[in-house]
Amino acid sequence: MPVSLKGRHLLTLKDYTSEEMHYLLNLAMDLKAKKRAGIQGTLLERKNICLIFEKTSTRTRCAFEVAAFDEGASVTFLTNSQMGKKESVEDTAKVLGRFYDGIEFRGFKQETVDALAKYSGVPVWNGLTDMYHPTQILADFLTIKEHVAKPLNKVKFVYAGDARNNMGNSLMIGAVKMGMHFVALAPKALWPSEALVAEMNAVAAETGGTIELSESIDAVKGADVIYTDVWVSMGEEHLFAERIKQLMPYQVNKAMLDATANPDVIFMHCLPAFHDLETTVGQEVAKNHGITEMEVTDEVFRSKHSVVFDEAENRMHTIKAVMVATIGNL
């Protein structure tokens, strides 16, 4: 049967099948080719989209706005609503659902985006919460398709860092859905929850995927992808000292890439990355903790293995695919 995602939310990739994810990636590739060819889109014409942001953003906001404009939609960027202050999330959702065809939410709690989906009556897309970041994972997998010369279900994917944060959770879910060999490389205290691992192992039994949890750098051998993320999320800056102590052994550096024994291994990061001292945060960490690079070295970040800016661009194409598939004029 043809895949149809009309009217669907995207709250977590748990809710999407492998077939549906492949459909979104193929649609994103088609839309990317159309944009590269300079073809003006009309698939979101006369659609109105609301972007709700509790957390600051560069890629998520820009990707949603440009993707919407490319296909003819109008966008409202909302950061100063009364949601959760003078008006409940439920009431806000019911109001916005009368105005808009789709709603994106980027914020602190998964419960908020779930409530927007429950009460708005229109498709809701998760632009990042404390638990999941599904639009990022779609961009990541599109990037892998473009740079790794093997099908996704043959890819060995290593995530080095805090493997129980929103990116660790989402990458494991997505990788298993696509049949990949997923490695969470982290100290045991930062492994994904046992409940989520058990849930995804059940999925892996159907897709052929594999989940490996490891504290040993030897686990990177044969990797096609080395992926990392910042060690401290927004709102958790008080944890820098603890995270640096825990995760410095898992910093992505040349030695780690060499240990893969794969000359074509690619490096990925959802950005922003603390690889130098060109940020206020980087300078503060250097002053307070004595290190000049965190989750990835500048050498790796700027190396031939790094595809981070292709990955960032692909946010726009995969987000466009999600909006077109769920509310578009297909």
Disulfide bonds with the S-S distance in Angstrom:
none
